[in-house]
Amino acid sequence: MNTVHQEHPAHSHTHGPACGHDAVPHGDHVDYAHDGHLHREHTDHWDECEPGAHVTHAGHDHRHGESCGHRGVRHGDHVDYLHDGHRHAEHEGHWDDH
């Protein structure tokens, strides 16, 4: 999955294990959920870490929700659920990888 390189301007907060925001493992890096956005460190600044394309998670029979046992993280206008190293979001009757 490709992500769009979009710098988060004027982001003075430094994320890390004790910053108070949810750390979300994402491939080869960690995103931090902050104000409905997912931020990742990139050299000397922070980027928005958003999927660049629609990626369906095929064969995902598990139904996420408040009591599913997976952590929910607010992401824009929806909730992503952390599951097996992926962020899953409900989308038109299926689950997407974010």
C-alpha positions as CSV (number, residue, x, y, z in Angstrom):
1,M,0.0,0.0,0.0
2,N,1.3,3.4,-0.9
3,T,0.8,6.5,1.3
4,V,0.7,10.0,0.1
5,H,3.7,12.1,1.4
6,Q,1.8,15.0,2.9
7,E,3.7,17.1,5.5
8,H,1.8,18.1,8.6
9,P,2.7,21.9,8.8
10,A,3.3,23.6,12.1
11,H,3.3,20.4,14.1
12,S,5.3,21.4,17.1
13,H,4.3,18.4,19.3
14,T,6.9,15.6,19.4
15,H,5.3,12.2,19.5
16,G,6.8,9.3,21.4
17,P,5.9,6.5,23.9
18,A,5.0,9.0,26.6
19,C,3.2,11.7,24.5
20,G,-0.3,10.6,25.5
21,H,-1.5,9.8,21.9
22,D,-2.3,6.3,20.6
23,A,0.7,4.6,19.0
24,V,-0.5,2.6,16.0
25,P,2.0,0.2,14.4
26,H,1.8,0.6,10.6
27,G,4.1,-1.4,8.4
28,D,7.7,-0.3,9.0
29,H,6.9,2.6,11.3
30,V,4.6,3.9,14.0
31,D,1.7,6.3,13.5
32,Y,0.4,8.5,16.3
33,A,-3.3,9.3,16.4
34,H,-3.7,13.0,17.1
35,D,-6.8,15.1,16.6
36,G,-8.3,12.6,14.1
37,H,-5.2,12.4,12.0
38,L,-2.4,9.8,11.9
39,H,1.1,11.3,12.0
40,R,4.4,9.6,11.3
41,E,7.9,10.9,11.8
42,H,9.7,11.6,8.6
43,T,13.3,12.9,8.8
44,D,13.0,16.3,10.5
45,H,9.2,16.8,10.3
46,W,5.8,14.9,10.8
47,D,3.7,13.7,7.9
48,E,0.1,12.8,7.6
49,C,0.0,9.0,7.1
50,E,-3.0,8.4,5.0
51,P,-3.6,5.6,2.5
52,G,-3.0,6.6,-1.1
53,A,-5.6,4.1,-2.5
54,H,-8.6,2.0,-1.6
55,V,-7.3,-1.3,-0.4
56,T,-9.9,-3.9,0.6
57,H,-8.9,-6.5,3.2
58,A,-10.1,-9.6,1.5
59,G,-11.4,-12.5,3.6
60,H,-11.9,-10.5,6.7
61,D,-14.9,-12.2,8.4
62,H,-14.4,-10.7,11.8
63,R,-16.9,-7.9,12.6
64,H,-15.3,-5.0,14.5
65,G,-17.2,-2.9,17.0
66,E,-17.1,-1.6,20.6
67,S,-16.9,-5.1,22.2
68,C,-14.8,-6.9,19.6
69,G,-11.7,-6.9,21.6
70,H,-9.6,-4.8,19.2
71,R,-8.6,-1.2,20.0
72,G,-10.5,1.5,18.1
73,V,-8.7,4.7,17.1
74,R,-10.5,7.7,15.8
75,H,-9.5,8.5,12.2
76,G,-11.2,11.5,10.6
77,D,-14.9,10.7,10.3
78,H,-14.7,7.0,11.3
79,V,-12.9,4.6,13.7
80,D,-10.1,2.3,12.6
81,Y,-9.7,-1.0,14.5
82,L,-6.2,-2.3,15.2
83,H,-6.0,-6.0,14.2
84,D,-3.0,-8.2,13.4
85,G,-0.8,-5.2,12.6
86,H,-3.4,-3.6,10.3
87,R,-5.9,-0.7,10.7
88,H,-9.3,-1.8,9.5
89,A,-12.1,0.5,8.6
90,E,-15.6,-0.4,7.7
91,H,-16.5,0.6,4.1
92,E,-19.6,-0.2,2.1
93,G,-20.1,-3.7,3.4
94,H,-16.5,-4.7,3.7
95,W,-13.3,-3.9,5.6
96,D,-10.5,-1.8,4.3
97,D,-6.8,-1.7,5.2
98,H,-5.7,1.7,6.3
